Amino acid sequence: MVKIKSLLFFILTFFRKNVGDIELKMRKGHIEGVCRGKCNAKLTSNYNQILHNMERMSNRCVNLADTKKNPIEKILLEEKLSEVKI
């Protein structure tokens, strides 16, 4: 059970650190789509709100997982995470 919690924390933390980049790419992609006429400009506000809410949910999931970690295990997981490249 401890390994599963550690893996979950690792995945959530990885996602949290990269969700900002993902969100930015998605926003840029939508704007480019609007410029090419493939996306509806009227939906930009709703789309941005959805992306913002996804980022908030990922942060909250990591915060919940983080409350279950002891400090030493958390440091070790963060060191492993810093080695991962996307």
Secondary structure in CASP SS format (residue, H / E / C, confidence):
PFRMAT SS
TARGET T0000
AUTHOR 0000-0000-0000
METHOD secondary structure of the structure
MODEL  1
M C 1.00
V H 1.00
K H 1.00
I H 1.00
K H 1.00
S H 1.00
L H 1.00
L H 1.00
F H 1.00
F H 1.00
I H 1.00
L H 1.00
T H 1.00
F H 1.00
F H 1.00
R H 1.00
K H 1.00
N H 1.00
V H 1.00
G H 1.00
D H 1.00
I H 1.00
E H 1.00
L H 1.00
K H 1.00
M H 1.00
R H 1.00
K H 1.00
G H 1.00
H H 1.00
I H 1.00
E H 1.00
G H 1.00
V H 1.00
C H 1.00
R H 1.00
G C 1.00
K C 1.00
C C 1.00
N C 1.00
A H 1.00
K H 1.00
L H 1.00
T H 1.00
S H 1.00
N H 1.00
Y H 1.00
N H 1.00
Q H 1.00
I H 1.00
L H 1.00
H H 1.00
N H 1.00
M H 1.00
E H 1.00
R H 1.00
M H 1.00
S H 1.00
N H 1.00
R H 1.00
C H 1.00
V H 1.00
N H 1.00
L H 1.00
A H 1.00
D H 1.00
T C 1.00
K C 1.00
K C 1.00
N C 1.00
P H 1.00
I H 1.00
E H 1.00
K H 1.00
I H 1.00
L H 1.00
L H 1.00
E H 1.00
E H 1.00
K H 1.00
L H 1.00
S H 1.00
E H 1.00
V C 1.00
K C 1.00
I C 1.00
END
